[in-house]
Amino acid sequence: MSDSLFISVIIPTLDRPGFLSRTVADLQRQSYKNAEIIIVDQSVDRGVTSPIASSPFPVQYLRDDGRGAARSRNIGMIAAKGDVLLFLDDDVEIAGTDFILQHARAYSDQSVGGTCGRTIELRANIRHKAASRLRPFVYPIICLPSGDASLETQGFVNTVKGGNMSFRADILRAIGGFDERFGFPCIYEETDVALKVCKQGHRILFCPEAALHHIGAPSGGQRMHISNADRRFVAYRDRVLLFANNCPRWQFPLFFLGNLLLAVRPLLQLRGREVSRSCAGLFTGIKKYVVSGKSTQTCIDGRIS
């Protein structure tokens, strides 16, 4: 029975006290009561955010002086008591009252090791975008995530949306949690976990009923609001780590060629800085994660317990 699962809802937060309060308020209205909330706060101003005083769920409020979504999620995972760990962003709106319930129900299928919920973006530039018809997936070899979590139909996927995802706790701990080399800012740390879960023989269910809205707060958050060119640097750097963690080394020449072609594509629109930053990220990642041979995952305090 789904209601026998204890759900730990883990929310990393950084300098968004108002958005966080609204997210927690939505969680407090949920019909599924067999749950706890864990807030991992990396806010710069220690006086900005305060623990949630009253809640129908047990609440753990954890301070961390470090940075990064992967680190925050590992801290939450270590503290969590749940059978299932549900990860949210700190700037989401949950309209329905059965959101947690829908995540719990996904695990009635024992082959399901993780769930990706539907995420509807409210950011101004994409708020009118039609629902995707393409499931979230990762192109093999080049390790490029594609698809969209606004999908309206259920199915199995091999990647997830970081602000609306859950995993069985024992599986997530068995794969070592989130790789903290995806630092701050970072991209693909959630895709890395999803691929590892699938590699262990488990399936990830896309569950459109577990829907929320992502506000896309203009400031704060685990990912810095940087230029598009610098965002491409992070993407190409972290894609190398995604490859190193999940693909055989013999595929590297194909990975490199495919990503080099993607990196120089903005030249067609004369966007030279994006090309230079993309290539810099690609070669930085290769030097750090391929040439150096540093392919060992790091976790908070060097352990998962």
C-alpha positions as a printed Julia matrix, in Angstrom:
305×3 Matrix{Float64}:
  0.0    0.0     0.0
  1.33   3.43   -0.96
  0.26   5.03    2.34
  2.63   2.71    4.22
  5.62   4.48    2.68
  7.2    7.2     4.77
  8.13  10.09    2.47
 10.95  12.51    3.22
 10.49  15.76    1.31
 13.91  17.42    0.94
 14.16  21.08   -0.07
 17.55  22.74   -0.64
 17.23  26.51   -0.31
 19.43  29.55   -0.85
 18.33  33.12   -0.13
 14.65  32.61   -0.98
 12.77  32.78    2.33
  9.52  34.07    0.82
  9.39  31.46   -1.93
 10.38  28.72    0.53
  7.53  29.66    2.89
  5.0   29.35    0.07
  6.4   25.99   -1.0
  6.2   24.65    2.55
  2.66  26.03    2.94
  1.6   24.03   -0.13
  3.16  20.91    1.37
  1.27  21.45    4.61
 -2.03  21.14    2.71
 -1.18  17.73    1.28
 -3.55  14.8     1.85
 -0.69  12.35    2.36
  0.36  12.67    6.01
  2.98   9.92    6.38
  5.81  12.32    5.6
  8.46  14.68    6.91
  9.98  17.88    5.57
 13.73  18.5     5.56
 15.0   21.97    4.69
 18.71  22.33    3.91
 19.54  26.03    4.02
 22.72  27.39    2.45
 21.58  31.03    2.63
 24.34  33.62    2.9
 22.44  35.68    5.47
 21.85  33.47    8.47
 19.06  35.73    9.62
 17.08  35.54    6.39
 15.37  32.19    6.83
 13.97  30.73   10.04
 12.67  27.23   10.74
  9.01  26.54   10.01
  7.39  26.79   13.43
  4.16  24.84   12.91
  3.47  22.02   10.48
  1.34  18.86   10.31
  4.58  17.1     9.35
  7.8   16.74   11.32
 10.24  19.39   10.08
 14.02  19.24   10.18
 15.8   22.51    9.49
 19.47  22.07    8.66
 22.05  24.82    8.15
 24.97  24.28    5.8
 27.87  26.62    5.08
 28.73  24.87    1.83
 27.35  25.34   -1.66
 25.68  23.22   -4.31
 22.47  21.32   -4.93
 24.22  17.93   -4.84
 25.7   18.69   -1.43
 22.36  19.94   -0.06
 20.53  16.87   -1.26
 23.12  14.56    0.26
 22.79  16.34    3.6
 19.04  15.9     3.41
 19.41  12.26    2.42
 21.64  11.5     5.39
 19.11  13.07    7.78
 16.05  11.52    6.13
 14.02   8.71    7.7
 11.83   8.06    4.66
 11.43   5.01    2.48
 11.17   7.42   -0.45
 13.1   10.68   -0.8
 11.21  13.42   -2.65
 13.31  16.38   -3.79
 11.8   19.8    -4.54
 13.14  23.21   -5.47
 12.46  26.06   -3.05
 10.48  28.07   -5.61
  7.64  25.76   -6.65
  3.86  25.98   -6.31
  1.82  22.85   -5.69
 -1.81  23.48   -6.55
 -3.27  20.06   -5.75
 -3.45  18.27   -2.41
 -2.46  14.81   -3.71
  1.01  15.67   -4.96
  2.91  13.59   -2.37
  0.33  10.83   -2.72
  0.99  10.55   -6.45
  4.72  10.14   -5.86
  3.98   7.45   -3.26
  1.62   5.58   -5.57
  4.32   5.3    -8.24
  6.2    2.9    -5.98
  3.42   0.32   -5.9
  5.35  -1.09   -8.87
  8.4   -2.73   -7.31
 10.46  -2.21  -10.48
 10.2    1.56  -10.06
 13.27   3.0    -8.38
 12.57   6.65   -9.1
  9.86   9.04  -10.23
  9.89  12.24  -12.25
  6.88  14.47  -11.68
  5.41  16.93  -14.17
  6.93  20.42  -13.99
  5.15  23.38  -15.58
  7.43  26.38  -15.94
  6.06  29.78  -14.95
  9.08  31.8   -16.01
  7.96  34.66  -18.23
  9.84  33.55  -21.32
  8.33  30.05  -21.4
  5.07  30.27  -19.46
  2.97  29.97  -22.63
  4.91  27.04  -24.0
  2.74  24.06  -24.97
  3.09  20.81  -23.06
  5.9   18.65  -24.4
  5.21  15.5   -26.39
  8.75  14.24  -25.85
  9.64  12.36  -22.68
 12.77  13.38  -20.8
 15.65  11.25  -22.04
 19.42  11.34  -22.5
 21.0   10.95  -25.92
 23.48   8.08  -25.66
 27.23   8.65  -25.98
 27.02  12.47  -26.19
 25.18  12.51  -22.83
 22.83  15.31  -23.84
 19.53  15.44  -21.91
 16.49  16.3   -24.0
 12.72  16.18  -23.78
 10.63  18.11  -21.31
  9.04  17.42  -17.94
  5.85  19.25  -18.94
  4.72  16.04  -20.6
  1.1   15.03  -19.91
  1.39  11.27  -20.47
  2.85   8.59  -18.23
  5.83   6.51  -19.26
  9.34   5.43  -18.35
 12.31   7.82  -18.67
 16.03   7.83  -17.96
 16.39  11.34  -16.6
 14.46  13.54  -14.18
 13.67  17.15  -13.34
 15.66  18.12  -10.25
 12.88  20.21   -8.7
 10.31  17.39   -8.81
 11.89  13.98   -8.44
 11.88  11.1    -5.97
 13.82   7.88   -5.42
 13.65   4.89   -3.14
 15.98   5.77   -0.29
 17.84   2.45   -0.25
 18.58   2.68   -3.98
 19.79   6.27   -3.77
 22.1    5.42   -0.88
 23.36   2.31   -2.67
 24.56   4.36   -5.65
 26.29   6.85   -3.35
 23.8    9.69   -3.49
 24.54  12.79   -5.56
 28.03  13.35   -6.9
 29.24  16.55   -5.24
 31.73  17.26   -8.0
 28.68  18.75   -9.69
 29.4   21.86   -7.68
 28.02  25.4    -7.64
 26.69  26.31  -10.1
 26.04  22.92  -11.66
 24.0   21.12  -14.29
 23.14  17.44  -14.74
 23.59  16.22  -11.15
 20.03  14.85  -11.2
 20.56  13.24  -14.63
 23.68  11.55  -13.26
 21.67   9.97  -10.44
 18.88   8.92  -12.8
 21.29   7.15  -15.16
 22.91   5.32  -12.25
 19.51   4.18  -10.97
 18.63   2.84  -14.42
 22.03   1.15  -14.72
 21.23  -0.81  -11.56
 18.2   -2.32  -13.3
 15.51  -0.06  -11.84
 13.01   1.99  -13.81
 12.1    5.67  -13.51
  8.44   6.5   -13.99
  7.29   9.82  -15.38
  4.17  10.64  -13.41
  2.15  13.58  -14.83
 -0.29  13.46  -11.9
  2.55  14.54   -9.57
  2.47  18.05  -11.03
  3.75  21.38   -9.8
  4.62  24.82  -11.13
  8.21  26.07  -11.14
  8.24  29.8   -10.54
 11.85  30.4   -11.54
 12.67  32.99   -8.88
 14.7   35.93  -10.24
 17.34  35.68   -7.51
 18.79  33.17   -5.09
 18.71  29.44   -5.66
 21.18  26.64   -6.09
 22.01  27.63   -9.66
 23.49  31.06  -10.1
 21.82  33.41  -12.58
 24.73  33.71  -14.97
 25.01  34.67  -18.63
 24.04  32.22  -21.34
 27.69  31.93  -22.38
 28.8   31.07  -18.85
 25.89  28.68  -18.48
 27.2   26.85  -21.52
 30.62  26.6   -19.88
 29.03  24.83  -16.89
 26.92  22.6   -19.13
 29.84  21.34  -21.22
 32.11  20.93  -18.2
 29.51  18.95  -16.28
 28.54  16.88  -19.32
 32.07  15.45  -19.28
 31.54  14.33  -15.69
 28.19  12.83  -16.69
 29.99  10.85  -19.39
 32.84   9.78  -17.08
 30.37   8.48  -14.5
 28.08   6.59  -16.83
 29.71   5.62  -20.12
 32.52   3.25  -21.13
 35.8    4.99  -21.85
 36.04   3.6   -25.38
 33.12   5.87  -26.36
 35.08   9.0   -25.45
 36.21   9.91  -29.01
 32.58   9.87  -30.16
 31.51  11.85  -27.09
 34.21  14.43  -27.73
 33.45  14.82  -31.43
 29.7   15.11  -30.85
 30.05  17.7   -28.13
 32.66  19.69  -30.02
 30.22  19.99  -32.93
 27.49  21.12  -30.52
 29.88  23.6   -28.89
 30.75  25.39  -32.14
 27.2   25.45  -33.5
 26.48  29.02  -32.22
 29.07  30.25  -34.73
 26.28  30.04  -37.31
 24.58  32.91  -35.42
 27.89  34.7   -34.86
 27.74  34.09  -31.11
 31.46  33.78  -30.62
 31.55  34.14  -26.83
 29.14  31.21  -26.44
 31.4   29.09  -28.62
 34.53  30.01  -26.68
 32.89  29.37  -23.3
 31.41  26.07  -24.5
 34.8   24.87  -25.72
 36.47  26.09  -22.52
 33.96  24.12  -20.45
 34.44  21.0   -22.56
 38.24  21.07  -22.28
 38.1   21.96  -18.57
 35.89  18.93  -17.96
 38.16  16.66  -20.0
 41.22  17.8   -18.09
 39.49  17.42  -14.73
 37.51  14.21  -15.17
 39.14  12.28  -18.02
 42.84  13.16  -18.23
 43.36  13.35  -14.47
 41.47  10.11  -13.94
 39.6   11.54  -10.96
 36.46   9.51  -11.46
 35.65   8.72   -7.84
 32.41  10.17   -6.59
 32.56  12.38   -3.53
 29.77  12.61   -0.99
 29.16  14.76    2.08
 31.75  13.96    4.72
 32.96  11.18    2.41
 30.12   8.88    3.43
 26.48   8.01    2.95
 24.83   6.56    6.04
